[in-house]
Amino acid sequence: MNDFVEPGPGPDPETWHGGETVKHPFGSYRRRIRVVNVDATTAVGGLEDDFHYFVVTVHHDGATVTAVEADAHRWPWTTCPSAGLRLHELVGMELSPRCLAIGDITNPRLQCTHQFDLAGLVIAHATRDLAVRQYDVTVPYGAQSGGAVPVRLARDGEEILVWILDGFACVDPEPYASAPWRGGFLKWADATLPVDDAEAAAVLRRACDIGLGRGADLESYPRAIQLAMGTSGVCYTFQPEIAVTSFRQIGTIRDWDGHVHEMLARGPFGPDGTDPFGTADPSTPE
């Protein structure tokens, strides 16, 4: 496991004072995802945002997944890296261009959401005759607090999606405005849209939810179980039996406004070992 952020037991919930640390109640939440076909039997992906940095490597024989490895560079709860071990449940699945096909293989709620999503993107990328694909997402602070706010997704440096959110809903454009925003969006995208469009929509939809964390006082909760969603079972860490022993990793939140080009600094990179789309921020218009 990578030691970019030193793991530890977290703060003592009996004595820690809590309070504001790095809430960032301004600017925009950023997420960058890059997937790379390293060779004929290996694909790797990296995901970094304000709260996470994970890398997933998928080995395959051209038809099925033969091995999956996860590397945690930065994570919010002490139990997050352990969830990567559950990705071995994907071994044996057929390669699919559908990034959401992994949900047919195992229960996403028993996985780390971000490592699991990334694994699906990597497996889908392994089916393509394409070296690199990159997504950049921008979700302004307060995007779902009411009032029309645009959220943006760029693929390979070109902006391809702009949704207008108003509260907890996409109101423009269609067909996204008519899709179920809560409780079914990913299934809708998978069943309704062309494969590449469904993938882009899934990436942006997930980022809209994770972006709600920007500006929240997340580090004031020493244990995962203290959050309102702490026993929701929505992911590996928030399974009730795990949340009680999951502690906050203090100092792991980042603000990428103004230096998006520094994201995924530890890779993965393009075939030539560099950032394949330069240092511009394609998710923010001029």
C-alpha positions in Angstrom: 0.0 0.0 0.0 1.2 3.5 -0.8 2.3 5.6 2.1 1.5 9.0 0.6 -0.7 9.6 3.6 0.5 7.8 6.7 -2.3 5.6 8.1 -3.1 5.8 11.7 -5.8 5.1 14.3 -7.4 8.5 14.0 -8.2 11.0 16.8 -9.4 9.8 20.2 -13.2 10.4 20.0 -13.3 10.9 23.8 -10.8 13.9 23.8 -10.7 15.4 20.3 -12.2 18.9 20.1 -13.4 18.7 16.5 -14.2 21.9 14.7 -13.4 23.5 11.4 -10.2 22.4 9.6 -10.4 22.6 5.8 -14.0 23.0 4.8 -13.5 25.1 1.7 -16.9 26.7 1.6 -16.1 28.4 -1.8 -14.9 27.6 -5.2 -15.5 24.2 -6.8 -15.2 20.5 -6.0 -12.9 18.9 -8.6 -12.5 15.3 -9.7 -10.1 13.9 -12.2 -10.1 10.3 -13.5 -7.6 8.9 -16.0 -7.7 5.4 -17.4 -4.8 3.9 -19.4 -4.2 0.7 -21.4 -0.7 0.0 -20.3 -0.3 -3.1 -22.6 -2.4 -5.9 -24.1 -3.3 -7.4 -20.8 -3.1 -4.5 -18.3 -5.2 -1.4 -17.7 -4.8 1.1 -14.9 -6.9 4.0 -13.6 -6.5 6.8 -11.2 -9.1 8.9 -9.4 -8.4 12.0 -7.4 -10.7 14.7 -5.9 -10.9 16.9 -2.9 -11.2 13.8 -0.6 -9.6 10.8 -2.3 -6.8 9.5 -4.4 -7.0 5.9 -5.5 -5.3 3.8 -8.3 -6.8 0.5 -9.5 -4.9 -1.9 -11.8 -6.8 -4.6 -13.8 -5.1 -7.6 -15.4 -6.9 -9.5 -18.0 -6.5 -12.1 -20.8 -8.4 -10.1 -23.4 -11.7 -11.7 -22.4 -11.9 -11.8 -18.6 -10.5 -10.1 -15.5 -7.6 -12.2 -14.1 -6.5 -9.9 -11.2 -7.3 -6.6 -9.6 -5.0 -4.5 -7.4 -5.9 -1.3 -5.5 -3.5 1.3 -4.2 -4.7 4.1 -1.8 -2.7 7.4 -1.9 -5.2 9.5 0.1 -8.4 8.5 1.8 -10.8 10.0 4.4 -11.4 7.0 6.7 -9.0 4.5 8.1 -11.0 1.6 6.8 -11.1 2.8 3.1 -7.9 1.1 1.9 -9.1 -2.3 3.2 -12.1 -2.1 0.9 -9.8 -2.4 -2.0 -9.2 -6.1 -1.1 -12.9 -6.7 -2.0 -12.2 -5.9 -5.7 -10.9 -9.5 -6.0 -14.6 -10.4 -6.3 -14.4 -9.1 -9.9 -11.8 -11.7 -10.9 -13.4 -13.9 -13.6 -15.9 -11.4 -14.9 -16.1 -10.9 -18.6 -14.6 -7.6 -19.9 -17.5 -5.2 -20.7 -17.6 -1.8 -22.3 -20.2 -0.9 -19.7 -18.5 0.7 -16.8 -21.6 -0.2 -14.6 -21.4 -4.0 -15.5 -19.4 -4.6 -12.3 -22.7 -4.0 -10.4 -23.9 -7.2 -12.0 -21.1 -9.2 -10.4 -21.0 -8.1 -6.8 -22.9 -5.8 -4.3 -21.5 -2.2 -4.7 -22.6 -1.4 -1.2 -20.0 -3.7 0.2 -17.3 -1.9 -1.7 -15.5 1.4 -1.5 -17.7 3.5 -3.9 -14.7 5.2 -5.5 -12.4 2.2 -5.9 -15.4 0.2 -7.2 -16.4 2.9 -9.7 -12.8 3.2 -10.8 -12.5 -0.5 -11.3 -15.5 -0.4 -13.6 -14.0 2.4 -15.7 -10.7 0.5 -16.0 -12.4 -2.7 -17.1 -14.5 -0.8 -19.6 -11.3 0.9 -20.9 -9.6 -2.5 -21.4 -12.2 -3.2 -24.1 -11.2 -0.1 -26.1 -8.6 0.4 -28.8 -7.6 3.6 -27.0 -4.5 4.4 -25.0 -5.9 7.0 -22.6 -9.2 8.5 -21.5 -9.5 11.3 -19.0 -12.5 12.9 -17.2 -12.4 16.3 -15.4 -15.4 17.3 -13.4 -16.2 20.7 -11.8 -19.1 21.0 -9.2 -19.3 24.5 -7.7 -19.7 24.8 -3.9 -23.4 24.8 -3.0 -24.4 23.4 -6.4 -27.4 21.5 -4.8 -28.4 24.2 -2.3 -31.0 25.8 -4.6 -30.8 28.1 -7.6 -29.6 27.2 -11.1 -26.0 26.1 -11.0 -24.0 24.5 -13.9 -21.9 21.4 -13.3 -19.4 20.4 -16.0 -17.6 17.3 -17.3 -14.8 17.3 -19.8 -13.5 14.1 -21.6 -10.0 14.2 -22.9 -9.8 17.9 -22.6 -13.1 18.7 -24.3 -16.2 19.7 -22.4 -19.0 17.3 -23.3 -21.6 17.7 -20.5 -23.0 20.7 -18.8 -26.0 20.1 -16.5 -28.0 22.8 -14.8 -28.8 21.7 -11.2 -31.5 23.4 -9.1 -31.6 21.9 -5.7 -31.5 18.1 -5.8 -32.4 17.8 -9.5 -31.0 18.3 -12.9 -33.4 20.7 -14.7 -31.5 21.0 -18.1 -30.7 19.6 -20.6 -32.8 16.6 -21.7 -32.7 13.7 -21.4 -31.0 14.1 -18.1 -33.6 16.5 -16.7 -36.2 13.7 -17.1 -34.0 11.0 -15.5 -34.5 9.9 -11.9 -32.0 12.0 -10.0 -32.3 10.0 -6.8 -32.6 6.2 -6.6 -32.1 5.1 -10.2 -30.0 7.5 -12.3 -27.2 5.0 -12.9 -29.6 2.2 -13.9 -31.4 4.7 -16.2 -28.1 5.8 -17.8 -27.0 2.2 -18.3 -30.2 1.1 -19.9 -31.0 4.3 -21.9 -27.8 5.9 -23.2 -25.1 4.7 -25.6 -22.2 3.2 -23.7 -19.8 6.2 -23.8 -22.6 8.6 -23.0 -23.7 6.4 -20.1 -20.2 6.3 -18.7 -19.8 10.1 -18.9 -23.1 10.6 -17.2 -22.3 8.1 -14.5 -19.0 9.9 -13.7 -20.7 13.3 -13.5 -23.6 12.1 -11.5 -21.4 10.5 -8.9 -19.3 13.6 -8.6 -22.4 15.7 -8.0 -23.1 13.7 -4.8 -19.5 13.6 -3.6 -19.2 17.3 -4.3 -21.8 17.9 -1.5 -18.9 17.3 0.9 -17.2 20.6 -0.2 -17.7 23.1 2.6 -18.9 20.5 5.1 -17.1 20.2 8.4 -16.3 16.6 7.7 -13.2 16.5 10.0 -15.4 17.2 13.1 -16.5 13.6 13.1 -13.8 11.4 14.6 -15.7 8.2 13.8 -17.6 7.3 10.6 -20.5 6.0 12.7 -21.1 9.6 14.0 -22.2 10.8 10.6 -25.9 10.8 9.8 -25.1 8.2 7.1 -22.7 6.3 9.3 -24.9 3.2 9.5 -26.6 3.6 6.1 -24.7 0.7 4.6 -24.2 2.7 1.4 -20.5 1.6 1.1 -17.9 -0.5 2.8 -16.9 2.0 5.5 -20.5 2.8 6.3 -21.5 -0.8 7.0 -22.6 -0.6 10.7 -20.0 -3.1 11.9 -17.2 -1.3 10.1 -18.2 2.3 10.8 -17.8 1.9 14.5 -14.1 1.2 14.1 -13.5 3.6 11.2 -11.6 6.8 12.2 -11.2 10.1 10.3 -7.9 10.7 8.5 -7.2 14.3 9.6 -5.6 16.6 7.0 -6.5 14.7 3.9 -8.9 17.2 2.2 -7.5 19.2 -0.7 -8.6 22.4 -2.6 -7.7 22.0 -6.3 -9.0 25.4 -7.5 -6.2 27.1 -9.5 -4.0 24.0 -9.7 -6.0 21.2 -11.3 -3.0 20.4 -13.3 -1.4 19.0 -10.1 -4.0 16.3 -9.8 -3.0 12.6 -10.3 0.6 13.7 -9.7 1.6 10.1 -8.9 -0.1 8.8 -12.0 -1.2 6.9 -13.9 0.1 8.8 -16.9 -0.1 8.4 -20.6 2.1 6.0 -22.6 4.9 8.5 -22.7 4.9 9.0 -19.0 3.3 12.5 -19.0 0.0 14.1 -18.4 -1.6 13.4 -21.8 -3.8 16.5 -21.8 -1.4 19.2 -20.6 -1.9 21.5 -17.6 -5.0 23.4 -18.6 -8.2 23.1 -16.7 -10.7 21.9 -19.4 -13.6 21.8 -17.1 -13.7 25.5 -16.6 -14.6 27.8 -19.5 -12.6 30.8 -20.4 
